[in-house]
Amino acid sequence: MSLRKDLPAIFEDFSEARRNGFMAAKEFKEQNRPMVGMFCTFMPQEISMSIGAATVSLCATSDETIGAAEKVLPRNLCPLIKSSYGFGKTDKCPFFYFSDLVVGETTCDGKRKMFELMGEFKPVHVMQLPHNSEQKYAREMWKDEIIKFKETIENQFNAEITDENIKDAIALKNRERKALNGFYSLGKLNPSAVTGLDILKVLYGTTFKFEKEDTIKELESLTAQILSEYEAGKKLEDKPRILVTGCPTGGVTEKVIKAIEDNGATVVFFENCMGAKAVEDLVDENNDDVYDALAEKYMQIGCSCMSPNRNRFDLLDKAIDEYSVDAVVDVVLQACHTYAIETANIKDFVNNEKNKPYISIETDYSTSDIGQLNTRMAAFIEML
């Protein structure tokens, strides 16, 4: 008799990864192993991985601590920044508590200044991100920032990092990217094999798992199981296929995905930070200059902090075709100015160049707009 879990149970395991990860983090630290907290996909995990450190996402997605954060931060600030600062300041996030070092990056002015305040109660290293990925100086600057980060890791943990250490970490992280890509590429199946909410549970859940080899095996096994059941005839109902782009989704912002799927559509692709944006490109393992290779890969992330931001449009162009997308939903967090401004060009691209319907959704970490979200999604999907 097979002891293999069914798919709903597996998806729920990934959904519970953040909560279960609290004990895993405690056990990890009890082994005297280093842990590095990160806020953004621009952070080159390969550097911290090269000393055997675990990396864990600290971007909070709940309004639980926003009130506490607003005692210091302005109210008209992005909820991601306020929530992240609040969880750190109030010590309500075990991942923040167990992180020996927190790594920030200058993707926006709000985060840049928030990290100054966070540095008053936690060791923080801030990477200065160039905001034009196409110029030669940008890659050279980012390469220099990666080397500075490597030196910080060495000093913080009294370790020596060699090029070989980094090459090994690059190979391991690339394998994880391939496993993630193999999983979310299931979205190409038409009709769909899994819901977008289940895809998001897995993508979000992997950011709270500390053993890369185990994560790779779990992803590969899950992908194989889904494909096997799909070939045996287990398929979802044929519905309009939605691509989600914009700000990070996860936690409370899953309400947008739920509103899409509760009202008659299926999300087949996530372009966001939590999805394909940081996974599509691999680090060049044949480049002997590991810092150059890392700088080249991470500069390809199509974040709205980049100007111009052609990499985002290139990924959208490719995904809309490969995933047989019927419409695009752009999720923007309140007060996220770069993504809010970029919606004009994204709408023009989706409507006029790809000839697909587009809708922009502005939201925060509260649940007060769920009714409105359902109303808007129902009308949008009915139009499809």
Secondary structure as UniProt FT lines:
FT   HELIX           7..15
FT   HELIX           17..30
FT   TURN            31..32
FT   STRAND          35..38
FT   TURN            41..42
FT   HELIX           45..49
FT   TURN            50..52
FT   STRAND          54..57
FT   TURN            64..65
FT   HELIX           66..69
FT   TURN            70..72
FT   TURN            75..76
FT   HELIX           79..89
FT   TURN            90..91
FT   HELIX           94..98
FT   STRAND          101..105
FT   HELIX           109..118
FT   TURN            119..121
FT   STRAND          124..127
FT   TURN            133..134
FT   HELIX           136..157
FT   HELIX           163..184
FT   HELIX           185..188
FT   HELIX           196..205
FT   HELIX           206..208
FT   HELIX           212..231
FT   TURN            232..233
FT   STRAND          241..246
FT   HELIX           251..253
FT   HELIX           254..262
FT   TURN            263..264
FT   STRAND          266..270
FT   TURN            273..279
FT   TURN            285..286
FT   HELIX           290..298
FT   TURN            299..300
FT   TURN            304..305
FT   HELIX           310..322
FT   TURN            323..324
FT   STRAND          327..333
FT   TURN            334..335
FT   HELIX           337..348
FT   HELIX           349..353
FT   STRAND          358..363
FT   TURN            368..369
FT   HELIX           370..383
//
